[in-house]
Amino acid sequence: MYPEITTAELENQLKEGKSLNLVDVREPDEWQAGHIKEARSIPLSELQERINELQQGDQEIILICRSGGRSGKACDFLHAQGYKVVNVAGGMLQWPGEVTYGE
């Protein structure tokens, strides 16, 4: 199994200036409707083809989606491949911080 963090914990880490490998696995229309500025968009539907874009050194990959379900599936898949992953429980529905719109 892999660890989970809350959206509040994620927001605190970002406010502290911690460098995070944050990946949003929602689809492009959801991304454009509002996302965390520090995140990168790699939709779950493209995850297998774009797996080489995920790793940043030995940093864990923090995955977020709308509610935590798709990011959980992404965590299951990546964890099975040997990646260090963390799921954001509650996803963007629970996100208390600022949101960026568009690309």
PDB file as gemmi writes it, atoms N, CA and C in Angstrom:
CRYST1    1.000    1.000    1.000  90.00  90.00  90.00 P 1                      
ATOM      1  N   MET A   1       0.841  -1.188   0.000  1.00  0.00           N  
ATOM      2  CA  MET A   1       0.000   0.000   0.000  1.00  0.00           C  
ATOM      3  C   MET A   1       0.883   1.247   0.000  1.00  0.00           C  
ATOM      4  N   TYR A   2       0.305   2.354  -0.310  1.00  0.00           N  
ATOM      5  CA  TYR A   2       1.022   3.623  -0.404  1.00  0.00           C  
ATOM      6  C   TYR A   2       0.397   4.633   0.561  1.00  0.00           C  
ATOM      7  N   PRO A   3       1.144   5.674   0.943  1.00  0.00           N  
ATOM      8  CA  PRO A   3       0.607   6.674   1.871  1.00  0.00           C  
ATOM      9  C   PRO A   3      -0.365   7.640   1.196  1.00  0.00           C  
ATOM     10  N   GLU A   4      -1.164   8.300   2.013  1.00  0.00           N  
ATOM     11  CA  GLU A   4      -2.059   9.359   1.559  1.00  0.00           C  
ATOM     12  C   GLU A   4      -1.788  10.606   2.389  1.00  0.00           C  
ATOM     13  N   ILE A   5      -2.036  11.763   1.788  1.00  0.00           N  
ATOM     14  CA  ILE A   5      -1.992  13.009   2.537  1.00  0.00           C  
ATOM     15  C   ILE A   5      -3.300  13.749   2.300  1.00  0.00           C  
ATOM     16  N   THR A   6      -3.629  14.632   3.205  1.00  0.00           N  
ATOM     17  CA  THR A   6      -4.832  15.447   3.028  1.00  0.00           C  
ATOM     18  C   THR A   6      -4.495  16.652   2.161  1.00  0.00           C  
ATOM     19  N   THR A   7      -5.530  17.298   1.652  1.00  0.00           N  
ATOM     20  CA  THR A   7      -5.303  18.506   0.858  1.00  0.00           C  
ATOM     21  C   THR A   7      -4.710  19.605   1.729  1.00  0.00           C  
ATOM     22  N   ALA A   8      -5.087  19.647   3.008  1.00  0.00           N  
ATOM     23  CA  ALA A   8      -4.524  20.651   3.923  1.00  0.00           C  
ATOM     24  C   ALA A   8      -3.028  20.419   4.114  1.00  0.00           C  
ATOM     25  N   GLU A   9      -2.614  19.154   4.244  1.00  0.00           N  
ATOM     26  CA  GLU A   9      -1.187  18.840   4.376  1.00  0.00           C  
ATOM     27  C   GLU A   9      -0.431  19.236   3.105  1.00  0.00           C  
ATOM     28  N   LEU A  10      -1.040  18.970   1.958  1.00  0.00           N  
ATOM     29  CA  LEU A  10      -0.424  19.341   0.691  1.00  0.00           C  
ATOM     30  C   LEU A  10      -0.276  20.855   0.597  1.00  0.00           C  
ATOM     31  N   GLU A  11      -1.328  21.576   0.945  1.00  0.00           N  
ATOM     32  CA  GLU A  11      -1.278  23.039   0.889  1.00  0.00           C  
ATOM     33  C   GLU A  11      -0.178  23.577   1.807  1.00  0.00           C  
ATOM     34  N   ASN A  12      -0.059  23.019   3.013  1.00  0.00           N  
ATOM     35  CA  ASN A  12       0.978  23.453   3.951  1.00  0.00           C  
ATOM     36  C   ASN A  12       2.378  23.227   3.378  1.00  0.00           C  
ATOM     37  N   GLN A  13       2.595  22.067   2.761  1.00  0.00           N  
ATOM     38  CA  GLN A  13       3.906  21.774   2.176  1.00  0.00           C  
ATOM     39  C   GLN A  13       4.235  22.773   1.061  1.00  0.00           C  
ATOM     40  N   LEU A  14       3.243  23.113   0.237  1.00  0.00           N  
ATOM     41  CA  LEU A  14       3.465  24.076  -0.838  1.00  0.00           C  
ATOM     42  C   LEU A  14       3.726  25.469  -0.280  1.00  0.00           C  
ATOM     43  N   LYS A  15       2.987  25.860   0.768  1.00  0.00           N  
ATOM     44  CA  LYS A  15       3.186  27.173   1.391  1.00  0.00           C  
ATOM     45  C   LYS A  15       4.576  27.288   2.021  1.00  0.00           C  
ATOM     46  N   GLU A  16       5.092  26.153   2.503  1.00  0.00           N  
ATOM     47  CA  GLU A  16       6.442  26.135   3.093  1.00  0.00           C  
ATOM     48  C   GLU A  16       7.529  26.186   2.018  1.00  0.00           C  
ATOM     49  N   GLY A  17       7.106  26.136   0.755  1.00  0.00           N  
ATOM     50  CA  GLY A  17       8.065  26.204  -0.342  1.00  0.00           C  
ATOM     51  C   GLY A  17       8.726  24.883  -0.672  1.00  0.00           C  
ATOM     52  N   LYS A  18       8.162  23.792  -0.162  1.00  0.00           N  
ATOM     53  CA  LYS A  18       8.726  22.474  -0.426  1.00  0.00           C  
ATOM     54  C   LYS A  18       8.563  22.140  -1.916  1.00  0.00           C  
ATOM     55  N   SER A  19       9.625  21.647  -2.518  1.00  0.00           N  
ATOM     56  CA  SER A  19       9.575  21.237  -3.923  1.00  0.00           C  
ATOM     57  C   SER A  19       8.902  19.868  -4.007  1.00  0.00           C  
ATOM     58  N   LEU A  20       7.771  19.815  -4.692  1.00  0.00           N  
ATOM     59  CA  LEU A  20       6.996  18.582  -4.775  1.00  0.00           C  
ATOM     60  C   LEU A  20       6.849  18.128  -6.220  1.00  0.00           C  
ATOM     61  N   ASN A  21       6.763  16.835  -6.410  1.00  0.00           N  
ATOM     62  CA  ASN A  21       6.498  16.247  -7.718  1.00  0.00           C  
ATOM     63  C   ASN A  21       5.002  15.951  -7.758  1.00  0.00           C  
ATOM     64  N   LEU A  22       4.205  16.988  -8.017  1.00  0.00           N  
ATOM     65  CA  LEU A  22       2.746  16.911  -7.958  1.00  0.00           C  
ATOM     66  C   LEU A  22       2.170  16.730  -9.355  1.00  0.00           C  
ATOM     67  N   VAL A  23       1.410  15.648  -9.533  1.00  0.00           N  
ATOM     68  CA  VAL A  23       0.840  15.320 -10.838  1.00  0.00           C  
ATOM     69  C   VAL A  23      -0.677  15.228 -10.711  1.00  0.00           C  
ATOM     70  N   ASP A  24      -1.372  15.994 -11.560  1.00  0.00           N  
ATOM     71  CA  ASP A  24      -2.835  15.994 -11.626  1.00  0.00           C  
ATOM     72  C   ASP A  24      -3.242  15.038 -12.740  1.00  0.00           C  
ATOM     73  N   VAL A  25      -4.015  13.996 -12.401  1.00  0.00           N  
ATOM     74  CA  VAL A  25      -4.367  12.963 -13.385  1.00  0.00           C  
ATOM     75  C   VAL A  25      -5.763  13.149 -13.972  1.00  0.00           C  
ATOM     76  N   ARG A  26      -6.361  14.322 -13.760  1.00  0.00           N  
ATOM     77  CA  ARG A  26      -7.680  14.575 -14.354  1.00  0.00           C  
ATOM     78  C   ARG A  26      -7.539  14.857 -15.852  1.00  0.00           C  
ATOM     79  N   GLU A  27      -8.660  14.838 -16.548  1.00  0.00           N  
ATOM     80  CA  GLU A  27      -8.664  15.081 -17.981  1.00  0.00           C  
ATOM     81  C   GLU A  27      -8.457  16.578 -18.267  1.00  0.00           C  
ATOM     82  N   PRO A  28      -8.015  16.925 -19.496  1.00  0.00           N  
ATOM     83  CA  PRO A  28      -7.693  18.315 -19.829  1.00  0.00           C  
ATOM     84  C   PRO A  28      -8.800  19.327 -19.534  1.00  0.00           C  
ATOM     85  N   ASP A  29     -10.056  18.985 -19.773  1.00  0.00           N  
ATOM     86  CA  ASP A  29     -11.131  19.946 -19.493  1.00  0.00           C  
ATOM     87  C   ASP A  29     -11.248  20.219 -17.995  1.00  0.00           C  
ATOM     88  N   GLU A  30     -11.025  19.213 -17.171  1.00  0.00           N  
ATOM     89  CA  GLU A  30     -11.062  19.393 -15.719  1.00  0.00           C  
ATOM     90  C   GLU A  30      -9.877  20.245 -15.263  1.00  0.00           C  
ATOM     91  N   TRP A  31      -8.709  19.988 -15.848  1.00  0.00           N  
ATOM     92  CA  TRP A  31      -7.495  20.746 -15.542  1.00  0.00           C  
ATOM     93  C   TRP A  31      -7.729  22.232 -15.824  1.00  0.00           C  
ATOM     94  N   GLN A  32      -8.285  22.530 -16.999  1.00  0.00           N  
ATOM     95  CA  GLN A  32      -8.512  23.916 -17.392  1.00  0.00           C  
ATOM     96  C   GLN A  32      -9.549  24.602 -16.513  1.00  0.00           C  
ATOM     97  N   ALA A  33     -10.461  23.821 -15.940  1.00  0.00           N  
ATOM     98  CA  ALA A  33     -11.501  24.380 -15.072  1.00  0.00           C  
ATOM     99  C   ALA A  33     -10.968  24.738 -13.682  1.00  0.00           C  
ATOM    100  N   GLY A  34      -9.722  24.384 -13.399  1.00  0.00           N  
ATOM    101  CA  GLY A  34      -9.107  24.758 -12.132  1.00  0.00           C  
ATOM    102  C   GLY A  34      -8.137  23.709 -11.624  1.00  0.00           C  
ATOM    103  N   HIS A  35      -6.882  24.133 -11.387  1.00  0.00           N  
ATOM    104  CA  HIS A  35      -5.846  23.219 -10.903  1.00  0.00           C  
ATOM    105  C   HIS A  35      -4.885  23.945  -9.974  1.00  0.00           C  
ATOM    106  N   ILE A  36      -4.058  23.169  -9.299  1.00  0.00           N  
ATOM    107  CA  ILE A  36      -3.037  23.710  -8.409  1.00  0.00           C  
ATOM    108  C   ILE A  36      -1.865  24.163  -9.281  1.00  0.00           C  
ATOM    109  N   LYS A  37      -1.437  25.403  -9.077  1.00  0.00           N  
ATOM    110  CA  LYS A  37      -0.396  26.028  -9.906  1.00  0.00           C  
ATOM    111  C   LYS A  37       0.859  25.157 -10.022  1.00  0.00           C  
ATOM    112  N   GLU A  38       1.272  24.513  -8.928  1.00  0.00           N  
ATOM    113  CA  GLU A  38       2.525  23.740  -8.914  1.00  0.00           C  
ATOM    114  C   GLU A  38       2.395  22.357  -9.546  1.00  0.00           C  
ATOM    115  N   ALA A  39       1.194  21.958  -9.921  1.00  0.00           N  
ATOM    116  CA  ALA A  39       0.975  20.617 -10.477  1.00  0.00           C  
ATOM    117  C   ALA A  39       1.311  20.567 -11.964  1.00  0.00           C  
ATOM    118  N   ARG A  40       1.560  19.332 -12.433  1.00  0.00           N  
ATOM    119  CA  ARG A  40       1.693  19.056 -13.861  1.00  0.00           C  
ATOM    120  C   ARG A  40       0.508  18.203 -14.265  1.00  0.00           C  
ATOM    121  N   SER A  41       0.033  18.391 -15.475  1.00  0.00           N  
ATOM    122  CA  SER A  41      -1.101  17.612 -15.970  1.00  0.00           C  
ATOM    123  C   SER A  41      -0.616  16.406 -16.770  1.00  0.00           C  
ATOM    124  N   ILE A  42      -0.932  15.223 -16.241  1.00  0.00           N  
ATOM    125  CA  ILE A  42      -0.731  13.979 -16.981  1.00  0.00           C  
ATOM    126  C   ILE A  42      -2.002  13.155 -16.741  1.00  0.00           C  
ATOM    127  N   PRO A  43      -2.987  13.268 -17.656  1.00  0.00           N  
ATOM    128  CA  PRO A  43      -4.258  12.566 -17.457  1.00  0.00           C  
ATOM    129  C   PRO A  43      -4.069  11.055 -17.251  1.00  0.00           C  
ATOM    130  N   LEU A  44      -4.919  10.478 -16.419  1.00  0.00           N  
ATOM    131  CA  LEU A  44      -4.859   9.037 -16.154  1.00  0.00           C  
ATOM    132  C   LEU A  44      -4.891   8.247 -17.459  1.00  0.00           C  
ATOM    133  N   SER A  45      -5.680   8.717 -18.437  1.00  0.00           N  
ATOM    134  CA  SER A  45      -5.803   8.016 -19.716  1.00  0.00           C  
ATOM    135  C   SER A  45      -4.485   8.005 -20.507  1.00  0.00           C  
ATOM    136  N   GLU A  46      -3.533   8.897 -20.147  1.00  0.00           N  
ATOM    137  CA  GLU A  46      -2.246   8.971 -20.850  1.00  0.00           C  
ATOM    138  C   GLU A  46      -1.080   8.491 -19.986  1.00  0.00           C  
ATOM    139  N   LEU A  47      -1.383   8.040 -18.776  1.00  0.00           N  
ATOM    140  CA  LEU A  47      -0.340   7.741 -17.797  1.00  0.00           C  
ATOM    141  C   LEU A  47       0.675   6.709 -18.288  1.00  0.00           C  
ATOM    142  N   GLN A  48       0.188   5.611 -18.863  1.00  0.00           N  
ATOM    143  CA  GLN A  48       1.109   4.563 -19.320  1.00  0.00           C  
ATOM    144  C   GLN A  48       2.055   5.080 -20.402  1.00  0.00           C  
ATOM    145  N   GLU A  49       1.527   5.856 -21.364  1.00  0.00           N  
ATOM    146  CA  GLU A  49       2.365   6.360 -22.452  1.00  0.00           C  
ATOM    147  C   GLU A  49       3.349   7.427 -21.966  1.00  0.00           C  
ATOM    148  N   ARG A  50       2.998   8.137 -20.894  1.00  0.00           N  
ATOM    149  CA  ARG A  50       3.821   9.264 -20.433  1.00  0.00           C  
ATOM    150  C   ARG A  50       4.561   8.966 -19.117  1.00  0.00           C  
ATOM    151  N   ILE A  51       4.679   7.698 -18.788  1.00  0.00           N  
ATOM    152  CA  ILE A  51       5.272   7.301 -17.503  1.00  0.00           C  
ATOM    153  C   ILE A  51       6.695   7.840 -17.338  1.00  0.00           C  
ATOM    154  N   ASN A  52       7.408   8.011 -18.454  1.00  0.00           N  
ATOM    155  CA  ASN A  52       8.781   8.512 -18.380  1.00  0.00           C  
ATOM    156  C   ASN A  52       8.849   9.985 -17.943  1.00  0.00           C  
ATOM    157  N   GLU A  53       7.722  10.703 -17.968  1.00  0.00           N  
ATOM    158  CA  GLU A  53       7.692  12.104 -17.542  1.00  0.00           C  
ATOM    159  C   GLU A  53       7.488  12.259 -16.037  1.00  0.00           C  
ATOM    160  N   LEU A  54       7.181  11.166 -15.344  1.00  0.00           N  
ATOM    161  CA  LEU A  54       6.783  11.252 -13.946  1.00  0.00           C  
ATOM    162  C   LEU A  54       7.920  11.461 -12.963  1.00  0.00           C  
ATOM    163  N   GLN A  55       8.970  10.689 -13.117  1.00  0.00           N  
ATOM    164  CA  GLN A  55      10.009  10.663 -12.100  1.00  0.00           C  
ATOM    165  C   GLN A  55      10.834  11.941 -12.096  1.00  0.00           C  
ATOM    166  N   GLN A  56      11.140  12.423 -10.906  1.00  0.00           N  
ATOM    167  CA  GLN A  56      12.041  13.556 -10.732  1.00  0.00           C  
ATOM    168  C   GLN A  56      13.035  13.147  -9.650  1.00  0.00           C  
ATOM    169  N   GLY A  57      14.136  12.556 -10.066  1.00  0.00           N  
ATOM    170  CA  GLY A  57      15.107  12.038  -9.106  1.00  0.00           C  
ATOM    171  C   GLY A  57      14.487  10.933  -8.280  1.00  0.00           C  
ATOM    172  N   ASP A  58      14.740  10.975  -6.962  1.00  0.00           N  
ATOM    173  CA  ASP A  58      14.145   9.953  -6.092  1.00  0.00           C  
ATOM    174  C   ASP A  58      12.941  10.511  -5.344  1.00  0.00           C  
ATOM    175  N   GLN A  59      12.440  11.648  -5.821  1.00  0.00           N  
ATOM    176  CA  GLN A  59      11.295  12.298  -5.192  1.00  0.00           C  
ATOM    177  C   GLN A  59      10.029  11.457  -5.377  1.00  0.00           C  
ATOM    178  N   GLU A  60       9.216  11.381  -4.331  1.00  0.00           N  
ATOM    179  CA  GLU A  60       7.949  10.657  -4.452  1.00  0.00           C  
ATOM    180  C   GLU A  60       7.017  11.421  -5.380  1.00  0.00           C  
ATOM    181  N   ILE A  61       6.129  10.690  -6.026  1.00  0.00           N  
ATOM    182  CA  ILE A  61       5.161  11.279  -6.941  1.00  0.00           C  
ATOM    183  C   ILE A  61       3.850  11.451  -6.174  1.00  0.00           C  
ATOM    184  N   ILE A  62       3.388  12.697  -6.063  1.00  0.00           N  
ATOM    185  CA  ILE A  62       2.135  12.990  -5.367  1.00  0.00           C  
ATOM    186  C   ILE A  62       1.060  13.146  -6.427  1.00  0.00           C  
ATOM    187  N   LEU A  63       0.012  12.334  -6.330  1.00  0.00           N  
ATOM    188  CA  LEU A  63      -1.025  12.310  -7.354  1.00  0.00           C  
ATOM    189  C   LEU A  63      -2.342  12.851  -6.818  1.00  0.00           C  
ATOM    190  N   ILE A  64      -2.983  13.693  -7.644  1.00  0.00           N  
ATOM    191  CA  ILE A  64      -4.264  14.286  -7.273  1.00  0.00           C  
ATOM    192  C   ILE A  64      -5.230  14.185  -8.456  1.00  0.00           C  
ATOM    193  N   CYS A  65      -6.522  14.082  -8.135  1.00  0.00           N  
ATOM    194  CA  CYS A  65      -7.563  14.097  -9.159  1.00  0.00           C  
ATOM    195  C   CYS A  65      -8.741  14.898  -8.602  1.00  0.00           C  
ATOM    196  N   ARG A  66      -9.948  14.578  -9.018  1.00  0.00           N  
ATOM    197  CA  ARG A  66     -11.114  15.316  -8.550  1.00  0.00           C  
ATOM    198  C   ARG A  66     -11.456  14.976  -7.105  1.00  0.00           C  
ATOM    199  N   SER A  67     -11.513  13.663  -6.794  1.00  0.00           N  
ATOM    200  CA  SER A  67     -11.942  13.260  -5.449  1.00  0.00           C  
ATOM    201  C   SER A  67     -11.023  12.243  -4.767  1.00  0.00           C  
ATOM    202  N   GLY A  68     -10.022  11.748  -5.476  1.00  0.00           N  
ATOM    203  CA  GLY A  68      -9.090  10.772  -4.902  1.00  0.00           C  
ATOM    204  C   GLY A  68      -9.183   9.392  -5.511  1.00  0.00           C  
ATOM    205  N   GLY A  69     -10.205   9.146  -6.328  1.00  0.00           N  
ATOM    206  CA  GLY A  69     -10.388   7.827  -6.930  1.00  0.00           C  
ATOM    207  C   GLY A  69      -9.418   7.528  -8.060  1.00  0.00           C  
ATOM    208  N   ARG A  70      -9.364   8.417  -9.045  1.00  0.00           N  
ATOM    209  CA  ARG A  70      -8.459   8.196 -10.180  1.00  0.00           C  
ATOM    210  C   ARG A  70      -7.005   8.285  -9.753  1.00  0.00           C  
ATOM    211  N   SER A  71      -6.705   9.210  -8.839  1.00  0.00           N  
ATOM    212  CA  SER A  71      -5.315   9.281  -8.360  1.00  0.00           C  
ATOM    213  C   SER A  71      -4.966   8.013  -7.592  1.00  0.00           C  
ATOM    214  N   GLY A  72      -5.949   7.420  -6.914  1.00  0.00           N  
ATOM    215  CA  GLY A  72      -5.730   6.140  -6.242  1.00  0.00           C  
ATOM    216  C   GLY A  72      -5.417   5.039  -7.239  1.00  0.00           C  
ATOM    217  N   LYS A  73      -6.134   5.025  -8.378  1.00  0.00           N  
ATOM    218  CA  LYS A  73      -5.847   4.038  -9.432  1.00  0.00           C  
ATOM    219  C   LYS A  73      -4.451   4.257  -9.996  1.00  0.00           C  
ATOM    220  N   ALA A  74      -4.086   5.530 -10.188  1.00  0.00           N  
ATOM    221  CA  ALA A  74      -2.750   5.853 -10.682  1.00  0.00           C  
ATOM    222  C   ALA A  74      -1.696   5.384  -9.676  1.00  0.00           C  
ATOM    223  N   CYS A  75      -1.964   5.594  -8.387  1.00  0.00           N  
ATOM    224  CA  CYS A  75      -1.042   5.137  -7.341  1.00  0.00           C  
ATOM    225  C   CYS A  75      -0.901   3.617  -7.366  1.00  0.00           C  
ATOM    226  N   ASP A  76      -2.015   2.908  -7.499  1.00  0.00           N  
ATOM    227  CA  ASP A  76      -1.974   1.440  -7.576  1.00  0.00           C  
ATOM    228  C   ASP A  76      -1.055   0.996  -8.716  1.00  0.00           C  
ATOM    229  N   PHE A  77      -1.285   1.583  -9.888  1.00  0.00           N  
ATOM    230  CA  PHE A  77      -0.512   1.227 -11.081  1.00  0.00           C  
ATOM    231  C   PHE A  77       0.969   1.542 -10.897  1.00  0.00           C  
ATOM    232  N   LEU A  78       1.276   2.761 -10.458  1.00  0.00           N  
ATOM    233  CA  LEU A  78       2.674   3.189 -10.334  1.00  0.00           C  
ATOM    234  C   LEU A  78       3.396   2.469  -9.198  1.00  0.00           C  
ATOM    235  N   HIS A  79       2.692   2.244  -8.091  1.00  0.00           N  
ATOM    236  CA  HIS A  79       3.274   1.517  -6.961  1.00  0.00           C  
ATOM    237  C   HIS A  79       3.690   0.110  -7.411  1.00  0.00           C  
ATOM    238  N   ALA A  80       2.850  -0.522  -8.223  1.00  0.00           N  
ATOM    239  CA  ALA A  80       3.152  -1.860  -8.743  1.00  0.00           C  
ATOM    240  C   ALA A  80       4.382  -1.839  -9.653  1.00  0.00           C  
ATOM    241  N   GLN A  81       4.685  -0.668 -10.261  1.00  0.00           N  
ATOM    242  CA  GLN A  81       5.855  -0.521 -11.129  1.00  0.00           C  
ATOM    243  C   GLN A  81       7.110  -0.157 -10.326  1.00  0.00           C  
ATOM    244  N   GLY A  82       6.951   0.007  -9.003  1.00  0.00           N  
ATOM    245  CA  GLY A  82       8.095   0.314  -8.159  1.00  0.00           C  
ATOM    246  C   GLY A  82       8.301   1.792  -7.839  1.00  0.00           C  
ATOM    247  N   TYR A  83       7.361   2.642  -8.228  1.00  0.00           N  
ATOM    248  CA  TYR A  83       7.476   4.074  -7.931  1.00  0.00           C  
ATOM    249  C   TYR A  83       7.033   4.373  -6.503  1.00  0.00           C  
ATOM    250  N   LYS A  84       7.629   5.411  -5.911  1.00  0.00           N  
ATOM    251  CA  LYS A  84       7.194   5.905  -4.600  1.00  0.00           C  
ATOM    252  C   LYS A  84       6.090   6.921  -4.858  1.00  0.00           C  
ATOM    253  N   VAL A  85       4.882   6.608  -4.391  1.00  0.00           N  
ATOM    254  CA  VAL A  85       3.728   7.459  -4.681  1.00  0.00           C  
ATOM    255  C   VAL A  85       2.981   7.836  -3.410  1.00  0.00           C  
ATOM    256  N   VAL A  86       2.259   8.952  -3.500  1.00  0.00           N  
ATOM    257  CA  VAL A  86       1.401   9.427  -2.410  1.00  0.00           C  
ATOM    258  C   VAL A  86       0.094   9.882  -3.046  1.00  0.00           C  
ATOM    259  N   ASN A  87      -1.031   9.447  -2.502  1.00  0.00           N  
ATOM    260  CA  ASN A  87      -2.340   9.869  -3.004  1.00  0.00           C  
ATOM    261  C   ASN A  87      -2.844  11.049  -2.168  1.00  0.00           C  
ATOM    262  N   VAL A  88      -3.455  12.030  -2.847  1.00  0.00           N  
ATOM    263  CA  VAL A  88      -4.068  13.159  -2.149  1.00  0.00           C  
ATOM    264  C   VAL A  88      -5.531  12.807  -1.895  1.00  0.00           C  
ATOM    265  N   ALA A  89      -5.851  12.503  -0.639  1.00  0.00           N  
ATOM    266  CA  ALA A  89      -7.213  12.115  -0.254  1.00  0.00           C  
ATOM    267  C   ALA A  89      -8.160  13.302  -0.449  1.00  0.00           C  
ATOM    268  N   GLY A  90      -9.300  13.043  -1.052  1.00  0.00           N  
ATOM    269  CA  GLY A  90     -10.300  14.088  -1.244  1.00  0.00           C  
ATOM    270  C   GLY A  90     -10.147  14.884  -2.520  1.00  0.00           C  
ATOM    271  N   GLY A  91      -8.943  14.890  -3.095  1.00  0.00           N  
ATOM    272  CA  GLY A  91      -8.705  15.535  -4.380  1.00  0.00           C  
ATOM    273  C   GLY A  91      -9.060  17.014  -4.419  1.00  0.00           C  
ATOM    274  N   MET A  92      -9.286  17.498  -5.621  1.00  0.00           N  
ATOM    275  CA  MET A  92      -9.568  18.920  -5.827  1.00  0.00           C  
ATOM    276  C   MET A  92     -10.881  19.356  -5.168  1.00  0.00           C  
ATOM    277  N   LEU A  93     -11.791  18.427  -4.936  1.00  0.00           N  
ATOM    278  CA  LEU A  93     -13.041  18.781  -4.238  1.00  0.00           C  
ATOM    279  C   LEU A  93     -12.766  19.288  -2.829  1.00  0.00           C  
ATOM    280  N   GLN A  94     -11.669  18.821  -2.230  1.00  0.00           N  
ATOM    281  CA  GLN A  94     -11.308  19.215  -0.867  1.00  0.00           C  
ATOM    282  C   GLN A  94     -10.219  20.287  -0.822  1.00  0.00           C  
ATOM    283  N   TRP A  95      -9.716  20.685  -1.981  1.00  0.00           N  
ATOM    284  CA  TRP A  95      -8.575  21.609  -2.027  1.00  0.00           C  
ATOM    285  C   TRP A  95      -8.954  22.976  -1.442  1.00  0.00           C  
ATOM    286  N   PRO A  96      -8.255  23.420  -0.368  1.00  0.00           N  
ATOM    287  CA  PRO A  96      -8.586  24.692   0.256  1.00  0.00           C  
ATOM    288  C   PRO A  96      -7.815  25.885  -0.306  1.00  0.00           C  
ATOM    289  N   GLY A  97      -6.815  25.614  -1.129  1.00  0.00           N  
ATOM    290  CA  GLY A  97      -5.919  26.675  -1.573  1.00  0.00           C  
ATOM    291  C   GLY A  97      -6.348  27.345  -2.863  1.00  0.00           C  
ATOM    292  N   GLU A  98      -5.430  28.131  -3.396  1.00  0.00           N  
ATOM    293  CA  GLU A  98      -5.686  28.857  -4.631  1.00  0.00           C  
ATOM    294  C   GLU A  98      -5.754  27.898  -5.814  1.00  0.00           C  
ATOM    295  N   VAL A  99      -6.519  28.324  -6.832  1.00  0.00           N  
ATOM    296  CA  VAL A  99      -6.698  27.526  -8.027  1.00  0.00           C  
ATOM    297  C   VAL A  99      -6.309  28.388  -9.228  1.00  0.00           C  
ATOM    298  N   THR A 100      -5.607  27.769 -10.193  1.00  0.00           N  
ATOM    299  CA  THR A 100      -5.227  28.414 -11.437  1.00  0.00           C  
ATOM    300  C   THR A 100      -6.116  27.874 -12.529  1.00  0.00           C  
ATOM    301  N   TYR A 101      -6.522  28.738 -13.453  1.00  0.00           N  
ATOM    302  CA  TYR A 101      -7.429  28.330 -14.535  1.00  0.00           C  
ATOM    303  C   TYR A 101      -6.741  28.369 -15.881  1.00  0.00           C  
ATOM    304  N   GLY A 102      -7.246  27.571 -16.819  1.00  0.00           N  
ATOM    305  CA  GLY A 102      -6.701  27.531 -18.180  1.00  0.00           C  
ATOM    306  C   GLY A 102      -5.542  26.564 -18.279  1.00  0.00           C  
ATOM    307  N   GLU A 103      -4.740  26.759 -19.317  1.00  0.00           N  
ATOM    308  CA  GLU A 103      -3.607  25.864 -19.573  1.00  0.00           C  
ATOM    309  C   GLU A 103      -2.641  25.940 -18.421  1.00  0.00           C  
TER     310      GLU A 103                                                      
END                                                                             
